[in-house]
Amino acid sequence: MEDPLHYLRELLAKPDWTDDERRWLLHYLEHTPATELKTLLLEAFRERNIPAYDPALQESLLAGIHARMQPATPVRRMGWWRAAAAVGGIAVVLAGGALWMRQPQPMKPVAKADVHIPEEMNGDIAPGGNKARLVLRNGKTVVLDQTADGQIGEGNVEKKDAELLYASGEGSDGGSNTLITPRGGQYRVRLSDGTKVWLNAASRLEYPVAFSGKERLVSLTGEAYFEVAADVQRPFFVMVDGMKVQVLGTKFNVNAYTEEKQFTTALLEGAVRVTGGGRQVTLRPGQESAFSPNSGSLKQYDGDMESAVAWKNGIITFRNDELSAVMRDLGRWYDVDVAYEPGLDKEIHVTGAMRKQEHLAEALKILELTAGVRFTVEGRTVKVSR
Protein backbone atom coordinates (compact mmCIF):
# COMPACT_ATOMS: atom_id res chain seq x y z
CA MET A 1 0.00 0.00 0.00
CA GLU A 2 1.02 3.62 -0.50
CA ASP A 3 2.27 5.66 2.42
CA PRO A 4 -0.38 5.42 5.23
CA LEU A 5 -0.20 9.14 6.04
CA HIS A 6 -0.77 10.06 2.41
CA TYR A 7 -3.68 7.61 2.20
CA LEU A 8 -5.20 9.00 5.40
CA ARG A 9 -5.02 12.53 3.99
CA GLU A 10 -6.86 11.28 0.89
CA LEU A 11 -9.58 9.71 3.05
CA LEU A 12 -10.05 12.86 5.14
CA ALA A 13 -10.50 14.84 1.94
CA LYS A 14 -13.28 12.55 0.69
CA PRO A 15 -16.96 13.27 1.51
CA ASP A 16 -17.67 9.59 2.19
CA TRP A 17 -15.97 6.19 2.36
CA THR A 18 -16.36 2.68 1.01
CA ASP A 19 -16.60 -0.25 3.43
CA ASP A 20 -12.98 -1.21 2.72
CA GLU A 21 -11.80 2.33 3.39
CA ARG A 22 -13.75 2.45 6.64
CA ARG A 23 -12.24 -0.86 7.81
CA TRP A 24 -8.76 0.40 6.97
CA LEU A 25 -9.36 3.61 8.90
CA LEU A 26 -10.70 1.75 11.94
CA HIS A 27 -7.51 -0.30 12.02
CA TYR A 28 -5.37 2.82 11.58
CA LEU A 29 -7.13 4.70 14.38
CA GLU A 30 -6.63 1.79 16.74
CA HIS A 31 -2.91 1.36 16.06
CA THR A 32 -1.64 4.89 15.41
CA PRO A 33 -0.25 7.28 18.07
CA ALA A 34 -2.70 10.03 18.95
CA THR A 35 -0.27 12.86 18.21
CA GLU A 36 0.13 11.82 14.57
CA LEU A 37 -3.61 11.44 14.02
CA LYS A 38 -4.34 14.67 15.87
CA THR A 39 -2.12 16.63 13.51
CA LEU A 40 -3.90 15.28 10.45
CA LEU A 41 -7.35 15.93 11.88
CA LEU A 42 -6.41 19.49 12.82
CA GLU A 43 -5.26 20.02 9.24
CA ALA A 44 -8.61 18.75 8.00
CA PHE A 45 -10.41 21.15 10.33
CA ARG A 46 -8.40 24.11 9.09
CA GLU A 47 -9.05 23.18 5.47
CA ARG A 48 -12.80 23.26 6.17
CA ASN A 49 -12.56 26.65 7.91
CA ILE A 50 -13.72 25.30 11.25
CA PRO A 51 -12.72 27.84 13.93
CA ALA A 52 -9.39 27.26 15.63
CA TYR A 53 -9.21 26.73 19.37
CA ASP A 54 -6.74 27.54 22.11
CA PRO A 55 -3.63 25.39 21.45
CA ALA A 56 -3.66 24.39 25.11
CA LEU A 57 -6.96 22.63 24.52
CA GLN A 58 -5.71 20.63 21.56
CA GLU A 59 -4.18 18.09 23.93
CA SER A 60 -7.77 17.09 24.74
CA LEU A 61 -8.63 16.53 21.09
CA LEU A 62 -8.60 12.74 21.17
CA ALA A 63 -9.57 12.25 24.81
CA GLY A 64 -13.23 11.97 23.88
CA ILE A 65 -12.93 9.46 21.03
CA HIS A 66 -15.37 6.77 22.10
CA ALA A 67 -18.20 5.94 19.67
CA ARG A 68 -18.68 3.99 16.48
CA MET A 69 -17.96 5.64 13.14
CA GLN A 70 -20.71 6.72 10.74
CA PRO A 71 -20.59 7.29 6.97
CA ALA A 72 -19.73 10.88 6.17
CA THR A 73 -22.06 13.68 5.15
CA PRO A 74 -20.98 15.53 1.96
CA VAL A 75 -19.49 18.94 2.70
CA ARG A 76 -21.64 21.70 1.24
CA ARG A 77 -22.85 24.99 2.72
CA MET A 78 -22.60 23.96 6.35
CA GLY A 79 -22.78 25.54 9.76
CA TRP A 80 -20.31 24.81 12.55
CA TRP A 81 -21.95 21.53 13.54
CA ARG A 82 -22.47 20.06 10.06
CA ALA A 83 -18.97 20.96 8.91
CA ALA A 84 -17.57 19.32 12.02
CA ALA A 85 -19.66 16.18 11.55
CA ALA A 86 -18.51 15.95 7.94
CA VAL A 87 -14.81 15.63 8.74
CA GLY A 88 -14.29 11.97 7.96
CA GLY A 89 -17.79 11.14 9.19
CA ILE A 90 -16.86 11.97 12.78
CA ALA A 91 -19.41 13.83 14.89
CA VAL A 92 -18.03 16.65 17.02
CA VAL A 93 -19.12 18.12 20.33
CA LEU A 94 -17.89 21.36 21.89
CA ALA A 95 -18.21 22.37 25.52
CA GLY A 96 -16.41 25.07 27.46
CA GLY A 97 -14.07 25.57 24.50
CA ALA A 98 -12.85 21.97 24.45
CA LEU A 99 -13.12 19.88 21.28
CA TRP A 100 -14.28 16.27 21.51
CA MET A 101 -14.26 13.85 18.59
CA ARG A 102 -15.75 10.43 18.14
CA GLN A 103 -14.64 7.25 16.42
CA PRO A 104 -15.72 3.63 16.59
CA GLN A 105 -13.14 1.93 18.82
CA PRO A 106 -11.48 3.86 21.67
CA MET A 107 -7.79 4.61 21.32
CA LYS A 108 -5.83 4.21 24.49
CA PRO A 109 -5.79 6.10 26.72
CA VAL A 110 -9.42 7.25 26.38
CA ALA A 111 -11.62 9.02 28.90
CA LYS A 112 -14.76 6.91 28.58
CA ALA A 113 -18.08 8.17 29.84
CA ASP A 114 -19.92 5.91 32.27
CA VAL A 115 -23.53 5.40 31.16
CA HIS A 116 -25.13 2.58 33.13
CA ILE A 117 -27.72 0.57 31.21
CA PRO A 118 -29.28 -2.60 32.68
CA GLU A 119 -28.70 -5.84 30.79
CA GLU A 120 -32.43 -6.51 30.51
CA MET A 121 -32.65 -3.60 28.05
CA ASN A 122 -30.46 -5.57 25.62
CA GLY A 123 -27.87 -2.84 25.90
CA ASP A 124 -29.55 0.28 24.54
CA ILE A 125 -32.57 2.28 23.41
CA ALA A 126 -32.96 2.75 19.67
CA PRO A 127 -33.57 6.21 18.18
CA GLY A 128 -36.93 7.33 16.85
CA GLY A 129 -38.11 6.80 13.29
CA ASN A 130 -40.90 7.42 10.79
CA LYS A 131 -43.94 6.86 12.98
CA ALA A 132 -47.28 8.68 13.07
CA ARG A 133 -51.03 8.24 13.05
CA LEU A 134 -53.48 9.95 10.77
CA VAL A 135 -56.93 10.95 12.01
CA LEU A 136 -59.24 11.14 8.99
CA ARG A 137 -62.16 13.55 8.63
CA ASN A 138 -64.59 10.71 9.44
CA GLY A 139 -62.84 10.13 12.77
CA LYS A 140 -61.05 6.93 11.73
CA THR A 141 -57.45 6.61 12.88
CA VAL A 142 -54.75 5.03 10.71
CA VAL A 143 -51.42 3.97 12.25
CA LEU A 144 -49.13 4.87 9.37
CA ASP A 145 -46.05 2.90 10.41
CA GLN A 146 -48.25 -0.23 10.41
CA THR A 147 -49.95 0.55 7.10
CA ALA A 148 -48.72 -0.53 3.66
CA ASP A 149 -48.06 2.03 0.96
CA GLY A 150 -51.09 2.95 -1.13
CA GLN A 151 -54.36 4.86 -0.95
CA ILE A 152 -55.81 5.67 2.46
CA GLY A 153 -59.41 6.33 3.38
CA GLU A 154 -61.50 7.70 0.55
CA GLY A 155 -58.58 7.77 -1.85
CA ASN A 156 -57.66 11.45 -1.68
CA VAL A 157 -54.41 10.68 0.14
CA GLU A 158 -51.65 8.19 -0.58
CA LYS A 159 -48.97 6.82 1.73
CA LYS A 160 -45.62 6.40 0.00
CA ASP A 161 -42.19 5.92 1.55
CA ALA A 162 -43.04 7.42 4.96
CA GLU A 163 -44.82 10.40 3.41
CA LEU A 164 -48.46 11.35 2.90
CA LEU A 165 -49.34 12.75 -0.54
CA TYR A 166 -52.65 14.56 -0.95
CA ALA A 167 -54.29 14.90 -4.32
CA SER A 168 -54.02 18.39 -5.76
CA GLY A 169 -57.13 20.48 -6.08
CA GLU A 170 -59.64 22.48 -4.07
CA GLY A 171 -62.75 21.60 -2.14
CA SER A 172 -65.63 23.45 -0.59
CA ASP A 173 -66.30 21.15 2.37
CA GLY A 174 -63.60 18.52 2.33
CA GLY A 175 -63.09 18.50 6.08
CA SER A 176 -59.75 18.26 7.88
CA ASN A 177 -57.23 15.55 8.66
CA THR A 178 -54.83 15.51 11.61
CA LEU A 179 -51.31 14.07 11.48
CA ILE A 180 -49.92 13.16 14.92
CA THR A 181 -46.37 11.99 15.67
CA PRO A 182 -45.63 10.27 18.99
CA ARG A 183 -42.49 10.73 21.03
CA GLY A 184 -39.86 8.92 19.01
CA GLY A 185 -41.62 9.62 15.72
CA GLN A 186 -41.41 11.94 12.72
CA TYR A 187 -43.29 12.15 9.40
CA ARG A 188 -43.71 14.09 6.16
CA VAL A 189 -46.81 15.27 4.34
CA ARG A 190 -47.44 17.05 1.03
CA LEU A 191 -50.67 19.02 1.27
CA SER A 192 -53.18 19.44 -1.56
CA ASP A 193 -51.69 22.82 -2.60
CA GLY A 194 -48.21 21.30 -2.95
CA THR A 195 -46.90 22.59 0.40
CA LYS A 196 -44.43 20.18 2.02
CA VAL A 197 -44.31 19.73 5.79
CA TRP A 198 -41.85 17.80 7.95
CA LEU A 199 -43.35 17.05 11.37
CA ASN A 200 -41.00 16.51 14.31
CA ALA A 201 -41.54 14.17 17.27
CA ALA A 202 -44.46 14.68 19.67
CA SER A 203 -46.20 17.08 17.27
CA ARG A 204 -49.64 17.56 15.75
CA LEU A 205 -50.67 19.18 12.46
CA GLU A 206 -54.29 19.77 11.48
CA TYR A 207 -55.02 20.78 7.87
CA PRO A 208 -57.82 20.71 5.25
CA VAL A 209 -58.01 17.72 2.95
CA ALA A 210 -58.35 20.34 0.19
CA PHE A 211 -57.93 24.09 0.63
CA SER A 212 -60.83 26.38 -0.24
CA GLY A 213 -61.55 30.08 0.06
CA LYS A 214 -59.06 32.95 0.16
CA GLU A 215 -56.77 31.52 2.84
CA ARG A 216 -54.81 28.36 3.47
CA LEU A 217 -54.82 27.63 7.19
CA VAL A 218 -53.22 24.87 9.26
CA SER A 219 -52.84 24.42 13.03
CA LEU A 220 -49.64 23.21 14.71
CA THR A 221 -48.62 21.93 18.11
CA GLY A 222 -44.96 20.96 18.45
CA GLU A 223 -42.43 21.51 15.67
CA ALA A 224 -42.59 21.46 11.87
CA TYR A 225 -40.56 22.64 8.90
CA PHE A 226 -42.58 24.09 6.01
CA GLU A 227 -41.87 24.60 2.33
CA VAL A 228 -44.98 26.52 1.33
CA ALA A 229 -46.17 26.44 -2.26
CA ALA A 230 -46.37 30.00 -3.60
CA ASP A 231 -49.86 31.41 -4.11
CA VAL A 232 -50.02 35.21 -3.90
CA GLN A 233 -53.81 35.18 -4.01
CA ARG A 234 -54.14 32.85 -1.02
CA PRO A 235 -51.77 33.47 1.92
CA PHE A 236 -50.76 30.50 4.04
CA PHE A 237 -51.27 30.67 7.83
CA VAL A 238 -49.80 28.51 10.57
CA MET A 239 -51.85 28.85 13.74
CA VAL A 240 -50.17 28.16 17.07
CA ASP A 241 -51.54 28.73 20.55
CA GLY A 242 -51.45 32.53 20.85
CA MET A 243 -49.30 33.02 17.74
CA LYS A 244 -49.92 33.23 13.99
CA VAL A 245 -47.42 32.96 11.12
CA GLN A 246 -48.52 34.40 7.76
CA VAL A 247 -46.76 33.25 4.59
CA LEU A 248 -46.92 33.90 0.86
CA GLY A 249 -44.42 31.29 -0.31
CA THR A 250 -41.33 30.39 1.67
CA LYS A 251 -39.24 27.94 3.70
CA PHE A 252 -39.37 28.25 7.48
CA ASN A 253 -39.39 26.31 10.75
CA VAL A 254 -41.80 26.70 13.66
CA ASN A 255 -40.94 25.29 17.09
CA ALA A 256 -43.99 25.53 19.33
CA TYR A 257 -43.79 22.82 21.97
CA THR A 258 -46.05 23.80 24.85
CA GLU A 259 -43.46 22.78 27.45
CA GLU A 260 -40.86 25.25 26.12
CA LYS A 261 -40.49 28.83 27.35
CA GLN A 262 -41.03 30.35 23.92
CA PHE A 263 -42.22 29.56 20.40
CA THR A 264 -39.64 30.26 17.69
CA THR A 265 -40.00 30.84 13.96
CA ALA A 266 -36.89 30.65 11.74
CA LEU A 267 -37.04 31.93 8.15
CA LEU A 268 -34.80 30.41 5.48
CA GLU A 269 -36.35 31.88 2.33
CA GLY A 270 -39.07 34.36 1.41
CA ALA A 271 -40.88 36.40 4.03
CA VAL A 272 -43.20 35.68 6.93
CA ARG A 273 -45.20 37.87 9.28
CA VAL A 274 -45.43 36.66 12.88
CA THR A 275 -48.19 37.94 15.15
CA GLY A 276 -48.44 37.35 18.89
CA GLY A 277 -49.24 39.20 22.08
CA GLY A 278 -50.67 42.14 20.17
CA ARG A 279 -47.38 42.67 18.32
CA GLN A 280 -46.27 41.88 14.79
CA VAL A 281 -42.85 41.37 13.20
CA THR A 282 -41.84 40.65 9.59
CA LEU A 283 -38.87 38.34 9.23
CA ARG A 284 -36.23 38.43 6.51
CA PRO A 285 -34.25 35.34 5.48
CA GLY A 286 -31.81 34.43 8.22
CA GLN A 287 -33.93 35.92 10.99
CA GLU A 288 -35.87 34.30 13.81
CA SER A 289 -38.65 35.40 16.10
CA ALA A 290 -39.38 34.28 19.64
CA PHE A 291 -42.83 34.52 21.20
CA SER A 292 -43.43 33.95 24.91
CA PRO A 293 -46.92 32.50 25.53
CA ASN A 294 -46.74 33.50 29.20
CA SER A 295 -45.72 37.15 28.87
CA GLY A 296 -46.96 37.76 25.34
CA SER A 297 -43.60 39.25 24.32
CA LEU A 298 -42.47 38.93 20.69
CA LYS A 299 -38.97 39.70 19.43
CA GLN A 300 -36.94 39.17 16.27
CA TYR A 301 -33.20 38.66 15.80
CA ASP A 302 -30.58 37.23 13.47
CA GLY A 303 -30.73 33.48 13.85
CA ASP A 304 -28.84 30.26 13.13
CA MET A 305 -30.74 28.65 10.27
CA GLU A 306 -28.61 25.51 10.10
CA SER A 307 -29.28 24.75 13.77
CA ALA A 308 -32.96 25.62 13.48
CA VAL A 309 -33.59 22.92 10.86
CA ALA A 310 -30.91 20.46 11.99
CA TRP A 311 -33.55 18.02 13.25
CA LYS A 312 -35.02 17.77 9.74
CA ASN A 313 -31.57 16.96 8.35
CA GLY A 314 -30.89 14.13 10.79
CA ILE A 315 -28.93 16.04 13.44
CA ILE A 316 -29.68 16.86 17.06
CA THR A 317 -27.90 20.12 17.78
CA PHE A 318 -27.71 22.35 20.80
CA ARG A 319 -25.82 25.64 21.00
CA ASN A 320 -25.41 27.18 24.44
CA ASP A 321 -28.74 25.60 25.42
CA GLU A 322 -29.77 24.70 28.94
CA LEU A 323 -29.30 21.05 29.85
CA SER A 324 -33.00 20.74 30.69
CA ALA A 325 -33.97 21.90 27.17
CA VAL A 326 -31.53 19.45 25.58
CA MET A 327 -32.93 16.60 27.67
CA ARG A 328 -36.47 17.49 26.61
CA ASP A 329 -35.35 17.18 22.99
CA LEU A 330 -33.75 13.80 23.68
CA GLY A 331 -36.83 12.71 25.61
CA ARG A 332 -39.06 13.46 22.63
CA TRP A 333 -36.81 11.69 20.14
CA TYR A 334 -35.92 8.61 22.18
CA ASP A 335 -39.29 8.42 23.98
CA VAL A 336 -37.77 8.52 27.45
CA ASP A 337 -38.56 10.39 30.65
CA VAL A 338 -35.94 12.39 32.53
CA ALA A 339 -35.48 12.60 36.30
CA TYR A 340 -32.95 14.92 37.98
CA GLU A 341 -31.05 14.48 41.21
CA PRO A 342 -32.36 16.98 43.79
CA GLY A 343 -30.34 20.18 43.71
CA LEU A 344 -28.72 19.47 40.33
CA ASP A 345 -28.26 22.59 38.20
CA LYS A 346 -30.49 21.98 35.18
CA GLU A 347 -29.48 25.33 33.65
CA ILE A 348 -25.97 24.19 32.71
CA HIS A 349 -25.34 25.43 29.19
CA VAL A 350 -24.05 22.91 26.65
CA THR A 351 -23.07 23.11 22.98
CA GLY A 352 -22.70 20.23 20.56
CA ALA A 353 -24.22 18.00 17.91
CA MET A 354 -24.99 14.34 17.32
CA ARG A 355 -26.60 12.25 14.62
CA LYS A 356 -30.25 11.35 15.20
CA GLN A 357 -29.61 7.71 14.31
CA GLU A 358 -27.34 7.28 17.34
CA HIS A 359 -28.65 4.97 20.03
CA LEU A 360 -29.39 6.57 23.38
CA ALA A 361 -26.21 5.40 25.12
CA GLU A 362 -24.00 7.18 22.57
CA ALA A 363 -26.00 10.40 22.88
CA LEU A 364 -25.68 10.31 26.64
CA LYS A 365 -21.94 9.64 26.47
CA ILE A 366 -21.53 12.83 24.49
CA LEU A 367 -23.53 14.82 27.01
CA GLU A 368 -21.59 13.36 29.92
CA LEU A 369 -18.41 14.67 28.38
CA THR A 370 -19.82 18.11 27.67
CA ALA A 371 -22.09 18.79 30.64
CA GLY A 372 -20.09 17.16 33.40
CA VAL A 373 -23.04 15.10 34.65
CA ARG A 374 -23.74 11.40 35.01
CA PHE A 375 -26.62 9.46 33.43
CA THR A 376 -28.23 6.24 34.60
CA VAL A 377 -30.83 4.56 32.37
CA GLU A 378 -33.53 2.54 34.12
CA GLY A 379 -36.26 1.23 31.83
CA ARG A 380 -37.28 4.26 29.80
CA THR A 381 -36.21 6.80 32.42
CA VAL A 382 -32.91 8.67 32.27
CA LYS A 383 -31.69 9.77 35.69
CA VAL A 384 -29.31 12.73 35.77
CA SER A 385 -26.89 13.20 38.67
CA ARG A 386 -23.54 14.80 39.44
URBELGI-V188294 format. One record per helix or strand of 2 or more residues. SS is the DSSP state (h for helix, s for strand). FROM is the first residue (numbers start at 1). TO is the last residue. Records with the same first field share a line. If there is no record, write none. Layout:
# URBELGI-V188294
SS->FROM-TO, FROM-TO
This chain:
# URBELGI-V188294
h->4-13, 19-31, 34-47, 55-60, 80-86, 119-121, 144-146, 305-308, 310-313, 323-334, 360-371
s->92-95, 98-101, 116-117, 129-130, 133-135, 141-143, 150-152, 157-159, 163-166, 176-180, 185-190, 196-199, 204-208, 215-227, 235-240, 243-247, 251-256, 263-269, 272-276, 279-283, 287-291, 298-302, 315-322, 337-340, 349-355, 374-378, 381-385
